Amino acid sequence: MKNIYSKLVLILCAVFLVSCDNDELSHTNVSAVNALYSPANNKFFDLNAPNGSAVFEWEAAKAEDNGVVLYDVVFDKENGDFSKPVYVMPSDGGGLQKTLTLSFSALNKIAVLAGLPSETVGKLKWTVHSSKGINVQTSAVSGIFEVQTPSGFPAPDQLFITGTGSETGTTVANAQAFKNIGNSRFEIYTKLSAGTYKFITRKNGTPEVFSINNGKLKEDGETTYTGADKVYKIVVDFSTAVTTFTEITKIELWFPPRSEYMFEYAYAGGGIWKAANKKIEFKQESWGRDERYKFKFTVVNGTTTSEEWYGSINRDNSRPDANTAASFWYMVPASSDFWDNCFKFASAVDNKNVNAEINFSAASPAYTHSFTIL
């Protein structure tokens, strides 16, 4: 009798545990999404439109416990079956809403992952996963939408210039770095010489390579530069694939107290200009000695020569000392006004010879300058 009782207890426990497991699993059961609402099938998006976005919307799935359902939107190539999707993203609200809003920039990244080249029209497929975190249900319906990919490219994390026409030659380890200035844009101050150059996204492994063709950024290849050595500010905009070249022909230190340029800087390489052993002398005024200064860049865009002024982030300043923050010497675009946004020399510089430097390299946290007393 005891053995029969023990077996009966074990059977009842097993039934109870199975029942509990089934109850727990029922809380994770959700239905698949049965309908996709938007975008309409074969909807066309021109991803060149600035600040554009697309909204994906679908019918709500149902949870067996009437609780919350989580959604993931799944993207694939036009002929894909979603077994190896190119991109998966939670819906709006961290996966809680039955909509997903994507910027055209994000859609372009998906298009690139799907293998669509820039400046082409192609199609992508989408569907929705529903779940409670497990027991994922894939919708039996899917949608197709069409995109015009922009001329630009996804921006890399970093960018370098290399080649026979570059400052550092063809040794990739020595390639000169661009400064990332945000919004998919990179900037470099560098000298070009007769030869070829290209842009690379890293110094090791297999980098992405870009060249320039008629002012537009292109994948792979290299660009040929002919003519005399010149120093340029090169701006590469990956969002539009546009590159701009501004020649820097002269940089002078403007000293408004005497309405004169104290001296000119010479390009030293790597985005740095120097002026060696220069005398700094303030101007004596009735109220004291005037020490204000800023910088004039003479630049050429195409066939047009113009001026660019750089000065302080402050409209007015006090003389710096040993406790002054490094940001005091940061150089930002300024007006040509005689006095506005002028820096002030440190008192110790008056009537001294100095080595002067302007640093517009990528290694510098901001474009800056310095004076070293000899």
C-alpha positions in Angstrom: 0.0 0.0 0.0 2.8 2.4 0.9 4.5 1.8 -2.6 1.2 2.5 -4.3 0.7 5.7 -2.3 4.2 6.9 -3.1 3.7 6.3 -6.8 0.4 8.1 -6.7 2.1 11.2 -5.1 4.8 11.2 -7.7 2.3 11.1 -10.5 0.2 13.9 -9.0 3.4 16.0 -8.6 4.4 15.4 -12.2 1.0 16.4 -13.5 1.1 19.5 -11.3 4.5 20.5 -12.6 3.5 20.0 -16.2 0.4 22.0 -15.6 2.5 24.8 -14.0 4.9 24.8 -16.9 2.1 25.0 -19.4 0.5 27.9 -17.5 3.8 29.7 -17.4 4.5 29.2 -21.1 1.0 30.4 -21.9 2.0 33.8 -20.6 4.6 34.0 -23.4 2.3 33.1 -26.3 1.5 35.9 -28.8 -0.1 35.9 -32.2 1.7 36.8 -35.4 1.0 40.2 -37.0 -1.7 39.6 -39.6 -1.5 42.9 -41.6 0.9 45.6 -42.5 -0.6 49.1 -42.9 2.1 51.4 -44.2 4.1 52.1 -46.2 1.9 51.0 -49.0 3.4 48.2 -51.1 6.0 49.5 -53.6 6.0 53.0 -51.9 8.9 55.1 -53.2 11.2 57.0 -51.0 13.8 59.5 -52.3 16.5 59.3 -49.6 18.1 62.5 -51.0 15.4 64.5 -49.3 16.8 66.4 -46.3 15.4 65.5 -42.9 13.0 63.0 -44.5 11.6 60.0 -42.6 9.4 56.9 -43.2 6.8 55.4 -40.9 6.2 51.7 -40.7 2.8 50.6 -39.2 1.1 47.3 -38.6 -1.9 45.6 -37.0 -1.4 44.8 -33.3 -0.6 41.2 -32.3 -2.5 39.6 -29.4 -1.0 38.2 -26.2 -2.6 35.1 -24.6 -2.4 36.7 -21.2 -3.7 40.0 -22.7 -0.4 41.6 -21.7 2.2 43.7 -23.5 3.6 42.6 -26.9 7.0 43.5 -28.1 7.8 44.2 -31.8 10.9 44.1 -34.0 10.8 45.3 -37.6 12.9 43.1 -39.9 14.4 44.2 -43.2 15.8 42.1 -46.0 16.8 42.2 -49.6 13.9 42.2 -52.1 14.3 38.5 -52.7 15.2 37.6 -49.1 13.2 35.3 -46.9 14.1 36.9 -43.5 16.2 33.9 -42.5 19.3 36.1 -42.6 17.8 39.7 -42.5 20.1 42.6 -43.2 18.7 44.7 -40.3 16.4 44.2 -37.3 15.2 47.1 -35.1 12.8 47.4 -32.2 9.7 49.5 -32.9 9.1 52.9 -31.4 8.9 53.2 -27.7 11.6 50.5 -27.2 9.6 47.9 -29.0 6.2 48.6 -27.4 4.5 50.5 -30.2 3.1 49.1 -33.4 5.0 51.8 -35.4 8.6 52.4 -36.4 9.8 55.8 -37.5 13.1 55.8 -39.5 15.0 58.7 -40.8 16.1 58.6 -44.4 19.7 58.4 -43.2 18.8 55.2 -41.3 17.0 53.8 -44.3 20.1 54.5 -46.4 22.2 52.5 -44.0 19.8 49.6 -44.4 20.0 50.0 -48.2 23.8 49.9 -48.0 23.6 46.7 -45.9 21.3 45.2 -48.5 23.9 45.9 -51.2 22.2 48.8 -53.0 24.9 51.1 -54.5 24.7 54.9 -54.1 22.7 56.9 -56.7 20.5 53.9 -57.7 16.9 52.8 -57.3 16.3 49.5 -55.5 13.7 47.6 -53.5 13.8 46.3 -49.9 11.4 44.0 -48.0 10.1 44.2 -44.5 8.0 42.3 -42.0 7.4 42.3 -38.2 8.3 39.9 -35.3 6.0 39.8 -32.3 6.9 38.3 -29.0 7.1 38.5 -25.2 10.8 38.3 -25.4 10.7 34.6 -26.3 8.5 32.5 -28.6 9.0 35.0 -31.4 6.3 34.9 -34.1 7.2 36.0 -37.6 4.4 37.6 -39.6 3.3 35.7 -42.7 2.9 38.9 -44.6 5.6 41.2 -45.8 5.9 44.5 -47.7 8.1 45.9 -50.4 9.2 49.5 -50.7 11.5 51.3 -53.2 14.3 53.7 -52.4 16.4 56.1 -54.4 19.7 55.9 -52.6 21.5 59.2 -52.2 24.8 60.1 -53.7 26.5 60.0 -50.3 27.9 57.2 -48.2 27.6 56.1 -44.5 30.2 58.2 -42.7 33.2 56.2 -41.3 34.5 56.7 -37.8 37.8 58.1 -39.1 39.4 59.1 -42.3 43.0 59.5 -43.6 44.8 60.7 -46.7 47.7 58.7 -48.3 49.5 58.4 -51.6 52.4 59.7 -53.6 50.8 63.2 -53.8 50.1 63.4 -50.1 52.4 64.8 -47.4 53.2 61.4 -45.9 53.6 59.3 -49.0 52.4 55.8 -49.6 53.2 54.3 -46.2 49.7 53.7 -44.8 51.0 53.8 -41.2 52.0 57.4 -41.7 48.7 58.5 -43.4 47.6 62.0 -42.2 44.3 62.0 -40.3 41.2 64.2 -41.0 39.3 65.9 -38.2 35.7 64.7 -37.7 33.7 67.9 -37.7 30.3 66.2 -37.3 27.3 65.7 -39.5 29.1 63.1 -41.7 31.8 65.7 -42.5 35.6 65.5 -42.2 38.2 68.2 -42.6 41.9 68.3 -43.1 44.6 71.0 -43.7 47.3 69.4 -45.8 49.7 70.0 -48.8 49.2 68.3 -52.1 52.1 67.6 -54.5 52.1 66.2 -58.0 51.1 62.5 -57.8 48.1 60.5 -56.6 46.2 60.3 -53.4 43.2 58.5 -51.9 41.2 58.6 -48.7 41.1 55.5 -46.4 39.0 54.7 -43.4 41.7 53.0 -41.3 45.4 52.2 -41.2 45.1 48.4 -40.6 43.2 45.5 -42.1 41.3 46.3 -45.3 40.0 49.8 -45.2 37.3 51.4 -47.3 38.9 53.5 -50.1 37.5 56.7 -51.6 38.7 58.9 -54.4 37.4 62.1 -56.1 35.9 62.3 -59.6 34.7 65.7 -60.8 34.4 66.9 -57.2 32.3 63.9 -56.1 33.4 61.3 -53.7 33.6 57.8 -55.3 34.3 54.4 -53.9 37.8 52.9 -54.6 40.4 54.3 -57.0 42.7 57.2 -56.5 42.9 60.8 -57.5 45.6 62.4 -59.6 46.9 65.8 -58.6 49.0 67.9 -61.0 50.7 71.3 -60.7 52.6 73.1 -58.0 52.6 72.2 -54.4 49.7 73.8 -52.6 48.2 73.8 -49.1 44.5 73.1 -48.9 41.6 72.8 -46.5 39.8 69.7 -47.8 36.3 69.0 -46.6 34.7 65.6 -47.4 30.9 65.4 -46.8 29.9 61.7 -46.8 26.1 62.5 -46.7 26.3 64.3 -50.0 29.5 62.8 -51.5 30.7 66.4 -52.1 34.3 67.4 -51.6 35.5 71.0 -51.4 39.1 72.3 -51.7 40.1 75.7 -50.4 43.7 76.8 -51.0 45.4 78.5 -48.1 47.9 80.9 -49.7 48.9 83.0 -46.6 48.4 83.3 -42.9 49.3 86.6 -41.1 49.2 87.8 -37.5 47.1 91.0 -37.5 48.0 93.6 -34.9 45.3 96.3 -34.8 46.9 98.7 -32.4 49.4 99.6 -35.2 47.1 98.6 -38.1 49.7 96.2 -39.4 50.6 92.5 -39.8 53.4 91.6 -37.5 54.5 88.6 -39.5 53.5 85.8 -41.8 53.4 82.1 -40.9 55.0 79.3 -43.1 53.4 75.9 -43.5 55.4 73.3 -41.7 53.3 70.2 -42.5 50.6 68.1 -40.8 48.2 71.1 -40.6 50.7 73.2 -38.7 52.1 76.7 -39.5 55.1 78.2 -37.8 57.0 81.5 -37.6 60.4 81.4 -35.9 62.2 84.0 -33.8 59.7 86.8 -34.2 59.8 90.0 -32.1 56.6 90.8 -30.3 56.3 94.5 -29.2 53.1 96.0 -27.7 52.0 99.5 -28.6 52.3 102.2 -25.9 49.0 104.1 -25.4 48.2 106.8 -22.9 46.3 104.2 -20.8 48.9 101.5 -21.1 50.3 99.0 -23.6 48.0 97.5 -26.2 48.5 93.8 -27.0 45.5 92.7 -29.1 45.8 90.5 -32.2 44.0 88.0 -34.4 44.7 86.2 -37.7 43.9 86.7 -41.4 43.9 83.7 -43.8 44.1 84.5 -47.5 42.3 81.7 -49.4 41.4 80.8 -52.9 38.2 79.0 -54.0 38.4 78.2 -57.7 39.5 81.5 -59.2 38.2 83.7 -56.3 40.6 85.1 -53.7 39.2 86.1 -50.4 40.0 86.6 -46.7 39.0 84.4 -43.7 39.5 85.8 -40.2 40.2 83.7 -37.1 40.0 85.0 -33.6 38.9 84.3 -30.0 35.7 82.6 -28.9 35.3 85.8 -26.8 34.5 89.2 -28.1 37.0 90.7 -25.6 39.7 89.2 -23.4 42.1 89.8 -20.5 45.7 88.9 -20.7 46.4 85.2 -20.2 48.6 83.9 -17.4 49.8 80.5 -16.1 46.3 79.7 -14.9 44.5 80.5 -18.1 42.6 77.5 -19.7 43.9 76.0 -23.0 40.6 77.0 -24.6 41.7 80.7 -24.4 43.9 80.1 -27.5 41.3 78.2 -29.5 40.8 79.8 -32.9 37.3 80.2 -34.4 36.0 82.1 -37.5 35.6 85.8 -36.8 34.8 89.0 -38.5 37.3 91.4 -40.1 36.4 94.0 -37.4 39.5 95.8 -36.1 39.0 94.9 -32.5 36.2 92.3 -32.0 37.2 88.7 -31.0 40.9 89.7 -30.6 43.2 87.7 -28.4 45.6 89.4 -26.0 49.3 88.5 -25.6 50.6 87.4 -22.2 52.5 90.2 -20.4 55.7 88.1 -20.5 55.7 88.2 -24.3 56.2 92.0 -24.6 59.5 92.9 -26.2 60.5 89.3 -26.5 61.3 87.0 -29.5 59.1 84.0 -29.8 58.5 80.9 -31.9 54.8 81.1 -33.0 52.7 78.2 -34.0 49.2 77.6 -35.4 47.9 74.1 -35.0 45.0 72.9 -37.3 45.9 69.2 -37.1 43.5 66.5 -36.3 45.5 65.6 -33.2 44.6 68.9 -31.6 41.3 68.9 -29.7 40.5 72.3 -31.3 42.2 74.6 -33.7 44.6 76.6 -31.6 47.9 78.6 -31.5 50.8 79.3 -29.2 53.9 81.5 -28.6 57.1 80.2 -27.0 59.5 82.8 -25.6 63.1 82.2 -26.7 
